[in-house]
Every structure is written in structure tokens, then in C-alpha cells.
Amino acid sequence: HLLVGIDEKGEIQGISFIEVGETKGIGTKIQENSFVKKFLNITTANEADKIDDITGATYSSKGMKDAVKLAVSTYTENKEAIFSE
């Protein structure tokens, strides 16, 4: 489970891990700053798809990409409602 911070321009500004149920040392590599930083400032699901998976943690990488893509698409589909008064 992730918490994805998106600014008013629709760019990802931060990712925090709420719960990680991955294999320690392998799947948990998705939490490393070097991988998380690749997602910063992206605005579309296509950009997330272009990020290379971590060798040995393919399923974890794909799960993180799916979560980020869901967050970006949810923001995009609902931004008018988010910012309406």
C-alpha cells in the first residue's frame, strides 16, 4: 500500500509506503530512494510504464507501477472535483 502525493499540476511529488508485504531484501528494493525517485514528477500512466523493473523484484516493481498509475489516473479523472469549492 502506497501514499502518493500529487501536486496541483498533476505531478507526483512523493511516495510513502504504508504497508509492504514483499520478501525482505528482494521485493523491498522498491522502497529504495533510487527507485522511488524515478516516479517523481511523472504525470501519466505511460511515464510509469517506461520505468525499468528492478532485477529480481519484477512483481514488486510492477505492483508499484500499477499503484502509481492508479493514483495518477484517479487524480486526472477527478481533478475538477478535487479543486472545486
C-alpha positions as CSV (number, residue, x, y, z in Angstrom):
1,H,0.0,0.0,0.0
2,L,1.3,3.4,-1.0
3,L,0.5,7.0,-0.3
4,V,1.2,9.0,-3.5
5,G,1.4,12.8,-3.2
6,I,0.4,14.7,-6.4
7,D,0.6,18.5,-6.7
8,E,-1.9,20.8,-8.5
9,K,-0.1,20.3,-11.8
10,G,-0.7,16.5,-11.6
11,E,3.0,15.7,-10.9
12,I,4.0,13.1,-8.4
13,Q,5.8,14.8,-5.6
14,G,6.3,12.0,-3.1
15,I,5.6,8.3,-2.4
16,S,5.4,6.8,1.1
17,F,5.0,3.2,1.9
18,I,2.1,2.4,4.3
19,E,2.5,-1.4,4.1
20,V,5.0,-3.6,2.4
21,G,4.3,-7.4,2.3
22,E,7.3,-8.2,0.0
23,T,10.2,-10.5,0.5
24,K,12.8,-8.7,2.7
25,G,15.9,-7.8,0.7
26,I,14.4,-8.6,-2.7
27,G,10.9,-7.1,-3.1
28,T,11.6,-4.4,-0.6
29,K,14.1,-2.9,-3.0
30,I,11.1,-0.9,-4.4
31,Q,11.4,1.3,-1.2
32,E,15.0,2.4,-2.1
33,N,15.2,6.1,-2.9
34,S,16.9,5.3,-6.2
35,F,13.8,3.5,-7.4
36,V,11.2,5.9,-5.8
37,K,12.9,8.9,-7.4
38,K,12.2,7.6,-10.8
39,F,8.5,8.2,-10.2
40,L,8.8,11.8,-9.1
41,N,7.3,14.5,-11.4
42,I,5.6,12.0,-13.7
43,T,2.1,12.9,-14.7
44,T,0.8,9.9,-16.8
45,A,0.5,6.2,-16.6
46,N,2.6,5.9,-19.8
47,E,5.5,7.5,-18.0
48,A,5.3,5.0,-15.2
49,D,5.3,2.1,-17.7
50,K,8.6,3.3,-19.0
51,I,10.4,2.9,-15.7
52,D,12.5,-0.3,-15.7
53,D,11.7,-3.0,-13.2
54,I,14.2,-3.9,-10.5
55,T,16.0,-7.1,-11.4
56,G,14.8,-9.9,-9.0
57,A,11.9,-7.8,-7.9
58,T,9.8,-7.8,-11.1
59,Y,6.4,-8.4,-9.4
60,S,7.1,-5.8,-6.7
61,S,8.1,-3.3,-9.4
62,K,5.0,-3.9,-11.4
63,G,2.8,-3.7,-8.4
64,M,4.3,-0.3,-7.5
65,K,3.9,0.9,-11.1
66,D,0.3,-0.2,-11.0
67,A,-0.4,1.7,-7.8
68,V,1.3,4.8,-9.1
69,K,-0.7,4.6,-12.4
70,L,-3.9,4.2,-10.4
71,A,-3.1,7.3,-8.4
72,V,-2.3,9.4,-11.4
73,S,-5.3,8.3,-13.4
74,T,-7.6,8.8,-10.4
75,Y,-6.2,12.3,-9.9
76,T,-6.6,13.1,-13.6
77,E,-10.2,11.9,-13.8
78,N,-11.2,13.8,-10.6
79,K,-9.1,16.9,-10.5
80,E,-12.0,19.2,-11.3
81,A,-13.9,17.8,-8.3
82,I,-10.8,18.0,-6.1
83,F,-10.3,21.7,-6.7
84,S,-13.9,22.8,-6.9
85,E,-15.2,24.8,-4.0
